[in-house]
Amino acid sequence: MTAPRFFPTRGHLLLCTGPTCTGLGARRLFAALWRRLEAEHLAYYKRGGSIRLTESGCLGACGFGPTLACYARRGDRLEEAWYARADEARALAVARAVHEDQPLPDDERYGP
């Protein structure tokens, strides 16, 4: 039996799709962001890509959504950032920063 293929990544974005964030457009945002990650070859399974995107259950920031959580590998440590009011431009800026190993955007960032 062959093992599944492993795709190395630099970062993981989790988009809240709990009831409130879904009502604020999270599912449309998820689809739009996937299309952009694929088109720009940032998606982890594309040649040169390094970003994973996952739908998440409620992230507990109801009323400030859609909420985006980001975990970026920085050398031997993991950087965590959370974003309120995520939209396509903000989420794509976060993905590009992770992919390019640049500082994460501060706009609407909260948490650690």
C-alpha positions in Angstrom: 0.0 0.0 0.0 1.3 3.4 -0.9 1.3 6.3 1.6 -0.7 9.4 0.7 1.2 12.3 -0.8 2.5 14.9 1.7 2.4 18.5 0.6 4.7 20.8 2.7 3.2 24.1 3.6 4.2 27.5 5.1 0.8 28.3 6.5 -2.7 27.4 7.2 -5.7 29.7 7.0 -8.9 28.7 8.8 -12.1 30.6 7.8 -14.9 30.5 10.3 -18.1 29.1 8.7 -20.2 29.1 11.9 -23.7 30.4 11.6 -23.0 34.1 12.2 -19.9 34.2 9.9 -21.8 32.2 7.2 -24.6 34.9 7.5 -21.9 37.5 6.9 -20.7 35.8 3.7 -18.0 33.3 4.9 -18.9 30.6 2.4 -18.8 33.0 -0.5 -15.5 34.3 0.8 -14.1 30.7 1.1 -15.0 29.9 -2.5 -13.6 33.2 -3.8 -10.4 32.8 -1.8 -9.8 29.3 -3.0 -10.2 30.5 -6.6 -7.6 33.2 -6.0 -5.2 30.8 -4.2 -5.4 28.4 -7.1 -5.1 31.1 -9.8 -2.0 32.6 -8.1 -0.5 29.1 -7.5 -0.5 29.7 -3.7 -2.6 26.6 -2.9 -0.5 23.9 -1.3 -1.1 21.3 -4.0 0.0 23.7 -6.8 3.6 23.8 -8.0 5.3 26.4 -5.8 2.2 26.7 -3.6 2.4 26.7 0.2 -1.0 27.7 1.7 -3.7 25.5 3.1 -7.3 26.8 3.4 -9.8 25.1 5.6 -13.4 25.8 6.7 -13.6 26.0 10.4 -16.5 25.7 12.9 -17.2 28.7 15.1 -14.1 30.6 16.1 -15.9 32.5 18.8 -15.8 36.1 17.4 -19.4 36.2 16.4 -20.5 39.6 15.2 -17.0 40.4 14.0 -16.9 37.9 11.2 -16.1 36.5 8.9 -13.2 35.5 11.2 -9.9 34.2 9.7 -7.3 32.4 11.8 -3.8 32.1 10.4 -0.9 29.8 11.5 2.4 30.5 9.7 5.6 28.5 10.0 8.4 30.9 10.8 11.6 28.9 11.0 11.2 26.6 14.0 8.2 28.5 15.5 4.6 28.9 14.6 3.1 32.4 14.3 -0.6 32.8 15.0 -2.8 35.7 13.9 -6.5 36.2 13.9 -8.5 38.6 11.7 -11.9 40.1 12.1 -14.1 41.2 9.2 -12.1 39.2 6.7 -12.8 39.9 3.1 -11.2 38.6 -0.1 -8.5 41.4 -0.2 -7.5 41.0 3.5 -7.5 37.2 3.3 -5.4 37.2 0.1 -3.0 39.7 1.7 -2.5 37.3 4.6 -2.0 34.3 2.3 0.6 36.2 0.2 2.5 37.4 3.3 2.7 33.8 4.6 3.7 32.4 1.2 6.4 35.1 0.8 7.6 34.8 4.5 6.7 38.5 5.1 5.2 40.1 8.1 1.5 39.5 8.5 -0.8 42.5 7.9 -2.0 44.4 10.9 -5.3 45.5 9.4 -8.2 44.0 11.6 -5.7 41.7 13.3 -6.5 40.7 16.9 -5.3 38.1 19.3 -1.6 37.0 19.6 
